[in-house]
Amino acid sequence: MEMNEIWNCEKPVAELLNCEIPDWIEQDICAATIASIVQGGCNSGAYMPAVTYYTALRTMTQWGDEVLQYIEDAYGEIPQPEKGESWSGMACYYLSMAVELWAGSILWELEALESEEEEEEQQQQQEAGQ
């Protein structure tokens, strides 16, 4: 899938990739939102559930251990927020970080769809020509 197609695709990622979305991300997240997150981060407004104090706190209360484990698995450690960060601010910090990490990996998979689709199309054309 080309980048301009991803930017305009409102289909849920789970349908496009037949993948499981982490519980701490909205299950109907679409490809265009993934592209927005990767380009500008959650703080740009691309993914408001991670930067809205109430929502981020609620998500981290329920899924915080999984979110922190995801970050630690990616970085090998859990980065520290700025000194003096509020509790709500820490929830946004960690949830945004995890969502951005996940979105980056998913964007790569979405882009890889184009290569697979092109290969299948070429193979079908070759088979039809024989």
N, C-alpha and C positions, 0 to 999 in steps of 0.2 A: 504494500500500500504506500503510495507516494505521500510525502509530507502534506501537500495541499489537500489530498483526500482525507488524511487524518484530521486536519484542522476543521473540515466540514462534515465529519462523520459523527452523527448523534446516536449511532447504535451503541448499546452497552458493550463494553469490552468483553464481558463474559460470553456474549454471543459470538463475537468476532474471533476470539481465541479459544473458546471453549475452555476457559480457565476458571479457577476459583479465586474470588476476590477476598482478601483478608477481612475478617469481621469488623475491623476498625476503620474500614473505608465503605462509603455508600455503595451498596451492591449494584446500583444501576449506573455507575460512573461510565461515561462515554469516552470514545477515542479523542474527541475534540478537547475535552477537559484534561485528558492526559497530556496532550500537546501543550496546552496552556500552562499546566503545572510545571512541565519540564522547561518551558521557555522563561517563565517569570517567577516560579515558586508559588507556594501557597499564599504568601503574604501579598502577592500581586492581586489577590482576589480571585485567583483561579480555582481555589478550593476552600470555600468559606467555612465548612465544618471544622477545619483544622486551625483556623485563626479567630474563631468566635469563642470567647472565653467560656460561655455556658456550655456550648456543644463540645468543645475540646475537653473540658473538665469531665463532662458526663462520659465521653468516650474513653478517656484515660482512667476513670474510675472503674469502668467495666473491663477494658482491654489493655490497661497500662503495662502489665507484665509482658504480654505478647508484643506490644509496640516496642518496649525497651529491648526485648530479646531480638527482635528484627533488626534494630539499630546496631546492637552489639554484634550480631552475626555479620552484618555488612562491614562494620568498621573495626571490629576486634575489641572495641571498648565503647563505653557510653560517654559521648562528649558532654562537657559541663556547660550549662547555660551561663549567661553573664551573671556576675556577682550582683546580688540584690534583686534578682528576678522574683516576681510574685509567684504564688502557687499556680494561679491561672495562667500566668505567662509561661511557666515551665510546662504546663499541659500543652499549650499551643506550640512551644518550641519543639518538644519531642514528637508530638503528633505530626506537625508539619514536616519535620525531618524524615520520619518514617514514610509518610505519604509521598514525599519527593523522591525518596530512594526507590520506592515501589513503582512510581510512575515512570522513572527512568528506565527500569528494567522492562516495563510493559511497552514503552514506546519502541524500544529496540525490537520487541516481538512483533509489534504492529508493522514496523518498517520491513521486517523479514517476510511478512505476508506477501508483499509485492514480488519478491524473488521467487517464492514458492508458486504463486499464481502464474508468473511468466514461464517458469519451467514446465508447469503442467500444460499450459497453452502451447508451448513449443513442441512438447511431446505429442500432444493430440494432433497438431498439424503434421508432424512427421508421420504418425501412424495413419492419418487420413490420406497422405500422399503416397503411401506404399501399396 
